[in-house]
Amino acid sequence: MRYHTRSHITEARPPPRPYNPRPPLCTVFWLWTSTDQLLGRRGTSSTLWLISSKPHPPPRSVKDALKALFGIALYPLNRGSMIELGAVPALFSLVLKDGRVGIVEDATAVVAQVAGCEESEEASRKVSGTGVLVDLLDPATGSSLRTKENAVAALLNLGRCGGEKAVREIKEMGLGGDSGAVEGTREVAASGSAKGKAKAVALLTMIDVGNELRSGNENGNRILYGFSDSGFDSLVSRSSSN
């Protein structure tokens, strides 16, 4: 005789997960970057709201939001839309109000990407963003090397996209002569990553401080920002291709 015991067995099932109406940021990030275009203004607005709605939101949430924004900003045509939606004031507010090193590093990385469009100069000027970036380069602020690299990249993009007006503002904000900001930029040129070094040299060249800081060593060879002429030329060449 065959006994049907299946009806008497109680299967162990995991408890149902609570319903979450919002997709995880990693899903949003994948969706945007995989299609190379900004698919939803509402999603961007929600992400910006997350990083600016509370004085000290959870670090993990903020870092996920910044990761999503960074991915969006990698596609050049998205940058103008991000500025239109208020990305610049939200990001600079985060840099100024949140002292957590990792958050400031990630926020300035997004700023550097967003700065690579024509609309960035005006948006940055409205929130005194250039001054903030210059201050981050000053050793007195205690910024990490990665933050300084991001500030260099952002200022370089602002100068390239904003033209003479943007370059003049960068100088007026304190990046010139023998200022602390120039010292911080030289630190990036000497100790940063390969891309960071190239961009730092390109920034110093753009603001015309090369002649002020060029000197000779004991062998009569010219040195600029800690590099020989050949090393300097190589870095400038690499920066122009990035």
C-alpha positions as CSV (number, residue, x, y, z in Angstrom):
1,M,0.0,0.0,0.0
2,R,1.3,3.5,-0.9
3,Y,0.8,6.2,1.6
4,H,0.6,9.8,0.4
5,T,2.5,11.7,3.1
6,R,3.1,14.9,1.2
7,S,0.0,16.5,2.6
8,H,1.3,16.0,6.1
9,I,4.6,17.7,5.6
10,T,4.9,21.3,6.6
11,E,7.5,23.0,4.3
12,A,9.7,25.6,5.9
13,R,9.4,28.9,4.0
14,P,11.3,32.1,4.6
15,P,9.3,35.0,5.9
16,P,8.1,37.4,3.2
17,R,10.3,40.4,2.6
18,P,8.9,43.8,3.3
19,Y,7.8,45.6,0.1
20,N,10.1,48.4,-1.0
21,P,8.5,50.6,-3.7
22,R,11.9,52.2,-4.6
23,P,14.4,50.2,-6.6
24,P,17.9,50.0,-5.0
25,L,20.3,52.6,-6.2
26,C,22.6,50.0,-7.6
27,T,19.8,49.0,-10.0
28,V,19.3,52.6,-11.0
29,F,23.0,53.1,-11.5
30,W,23.2,50.0,-13.8
31,L,20.2,51.1,-15.8
32,W,21.6,54.6,-16.4
33,T,25.2,53.5,-17.2
34,S,24.2,50.5,-19.3
35,T,22.2,52.6,-21.7
36,D,24.5,55.6,-21.7
37,Q,21.7,58.1,-21.3
38,L,19.7,59.7,-18.5
39,L,16.4,57.8,-18.6
40,G,14.6,59.5,-15.7
41,R,14.6,63.0,-14.3
42,R,12.6,61.8,-11.3
43,G,15.3,59.3,-10.4
44,T,18.0,61.9,-10.5
45,S,15.9,64.3,-8.5
46,S,15.4,61.5,-5.9
47,T,19.1,60.8,-5.7
48,L,19.9,64.5,-5.2
49,W,17.2,64.8,-2.6
50,L,18.8,61.9,-0.7
51,I,22.1,63.7,-0.4
52,S,20.7,67.0,0.6
53,S,17.6,66.3,2.7
54,K,19.2,65.6,6.0
55,P,22.3,67.1,7.8
56,H,23.9,63.7,8.3
57,P,22.3,60.9,6.3
58,P,23.7,57.4,6.6
59,P,27.1,57.2,4.9
60,R,26.2,54.1,2.9
61,S,23.1,55.7,1.5
62,V,25.1,58.8,0.5
63,K,27.9,56.9,-1.0
64,D,25.5,54.8,-3.1
65,A,23.8,58.0,-4.2
66,L,27.1,59.6,-5.2
67,K,28.1,56.4,-7.0
68,A,24.9,56.6,-9.1
69,L,25.4,60.3,-9.8
70,F,29.1,59.7,-10.8
71,G,27.9,57.0,-13.3
72,I,25.3,59.4,-14.8
73,A,27.9,62.2,-15.1
74,L,30.3,59.9,-17.0
75,Y,28.1,60.4,-20.1
76,P,28.8,64.0,-21.2
77,L,25.2,64.7,-22.5
78,N,23.9,64.1,-19.0
79,R,25.9,66.8,-17.3
80,G,23.7,69.7,-18.4
81,S,20.6,67.9,-17.3
82,M,22.1,67.2,-13.9
83,I,23.0,70.9,-13.5
84,E,19.4,71.9,-14.5
85,L,18.1,69.6,-11.8
86,G,20.3,71.2,-9.1
87,A,23.2,68.9,-8.8
88,V,25.8,71.6,-8.3
89,P,24.4,73.3,-5.2
90,A,23.5,69.9,-3.7
91,L,27.0,68.5,-4.2
92,F,28.8,71.6,-2.9
93,S,26.5,71.7,0.1
94,L,27.5,68.2,0.9
95,V,31.2,69.1,0.6
96,L,30.8,72.0,2.9
97,K,28.5,70.4,5.5
98,D,29.7,66.8,5.7
99,G,33.2,66.4,7.1
100,R,33.5,62.7,6.5
101,V,36.5,62.2,4.3
102,G,35.1,59.4,2.1
103,I,31.9,61.4,1.4
104,V,33.9,64.6,0.5
105,E,36.1,62.5,-1.8
106,D,33.2,61.0,-3.6
107,A,31.3,64.3,-3.8
108,T,34.2,66.1,-5.3
109,A,34.7,63.2,-7.8
110,V,31.1,63.9,-9.1
111,V,31.8,67.6,-9.1
112,A,34.8,67.0,-11.3
113,Q,32.7,65.1,-13.8
114,V,29.8,67.5,-13.9
115,A,32.3,70.4,-14.4
116,G,33.0,69.0,-17.9
117,C,30.3,71.0,-19.7
118,E,29.6,74.5,-20.8
119,E,26.8,75.0,-18.2
120,S,29.2,74.3,-15.3
121,E,30.9,77.7,-15.1
122,E,27.7,79.6,-14.4
123,A,26.3,77.0,-12.1
124,S,29.6,76.9,-10.1
125,R,29.7,80.7,-9.9
126,K,26.2,80.9,-8.4
127,V,27.3,78.8,-5.4
128,S,30.9,80.1,-5.2
129,G,32.1,76.6,-6.2
130,T,35.4,77.7,-7.7
131,G,36.4,79.2,-4.3
132,V,35.4,76.0,-2.5
133,L,37.6,73.9,-4.9
134,V,40.5,76.3,-4.5
135,D,40.2,76.2,-0.7
136,L,40.3,72.4,-0.8
137,L,43.7,72.5,-2.4
138,D,45.1,74.6,0.4
139,P,47.1,72.4,2.8
140,A,45.6,74.3,5.7
141,T,42.2,72.7,5.0
142,G,43.6,69.2,5.6
143,S,42.0,67.7,2.5
144,S,43.1,64.2,1.5
145,L,45.2,63.7,-1.6
146,R,42.2,62.2,-3.5
147,T,40.1,65.2,-2.7
148,K,42.8,67.5,-4.0
149,E,43.1,65.4,-7.2
150,N,39.3,65.8,-7.7
151,A,39.5,69.5,-7.0
152,V,42.3,69.8,-9.6
153,A,40.2,67.9,-12.1
154,A,37.2,70.0,-11.5
155,L,39.1,73.3,-11.8
156,L,40.7,72.1,-15.0
157,N,37.4,71.1,-16.5
158,L,35.9,74.5,-15.4
159,G,38.7,76.3,-17.1
160,R,38.6,74.3,-20.3
161,C,34.8,74.5,-20.6
162,G,34.3,78.0,-19.3
163,G,37.1,79.7,-21.3
164,E,39.0,82.8,-20.2
165,K,36.2,84.0,-17.9
166,A,36.5,80.8,-15.9
167,V,40.3,80.8,-15.8
168,R,40.3,84.4,-14.6
169,E,37.9,83.5,-11.8
170,I,40.1,80.6,-10.8
171,K,43.0,83.0,-10.4
172,E,40.9,85.5,-8.6
173,M,39.8,82.9,-6.1
174,G,43.4,82.3,-5.0
175,L,45.0,79.8,-7.4
176,G,48.0,81.8,-8.5
177,G,51.4,83.1,-7.4
178,D,52.8,81.3,-4.3
179,S,49.4,80.6,-2.6
180,G,48.5,77.6,-0.6
181,A,46.3,76.4,-3.4
182,V,49.2,76.3,-5.8
183,E,51.2,74.4,-3.1
184,G,48.4,71.9,-2.9
185,T,48.3,71.6,-6.7
186,R,52.0,71.0,-6.8
187,E,51.6,68.3,-4.2
188,V,49.2,66.5,-6.6
189,A,51.7,67.0,-9.5
190,A,54.4,65.4,-7.4
191,S,52.5,62.7,-5.4
192,G,49.2,62.0,-7.1
193,S,48.1,59.3,-9.4
194,A,49.3,59.3,-13.0
195,K,46.2,61.1,-14.2
196,G,46.2,63.4,-11.2
197,K,49.8,64.4,-11.9
198,A,49.1,65.2,-15.5
199,K,46.0,67.2,-14.7
200,A,47.7,69.2,-11.9
201,V,50.5,70.2,-14.4
202,A,47.9,71.1,-17.0
203,L,46.0,73.2,-14.4
204,L,49.2,75.1,-13.4
205,T,50.0,75.6,-17.0
206,M,46.5,76.9,-17.8
207,I,46.7,79.6,-15.1
208,D,50.2,80.7,-16.3
209,V,52.2,80.0,-13.1
210,G,54.7,77.9,-15.0
211,N,57.2,80.8,-15.5
212,E,56.9,81.8,-11.8
213,L,57.7,78.3,-10.5
214,R,60.3,77.3,-13.1
215,S,63.8,77.0,-11.8
216,G,67.1,75.3,-12.5
217,N,69.0,72.6,-10.7
218,E,72.7,72.3,-10.0
219,N,73.3,70.7,-13.4
220,G,71.6,73.5,-15.2
221,N,68.5,71.5,-16.2
222,R,65.2,73.2,-15.8
223,I,62.7,71.8,-13.2
224,L,59.0,72.4,-13.1
225,Y,56.8,71.2,-10.2
226,G,59.4,68.6,-9.4
227,F,59.7,67.3,-12.9
228,S,62.4,67.7,-15.6
229,D,61.4,69.3,-18.9
230,S,61.0,65.9,-20.5
231,G,58.8,64.6,-17.6
232,F,56.8,67.8,-17.6
233,D,56.1,67.6,-21.4
234,S,55.1,64.0,-21.1
235,L,52.6,64.8,-18.3
236,V,51.1,67.7,-20.3
237,S,50.7,65.5,-23.4
238,R,48.9,62.8,-21.3
239,S,46.6,65.4,-19.7
240,S,45.5,66.7,-23.1
241,S,44.4,63.3,-24.2
242,N,42.2,62.7,-21.1
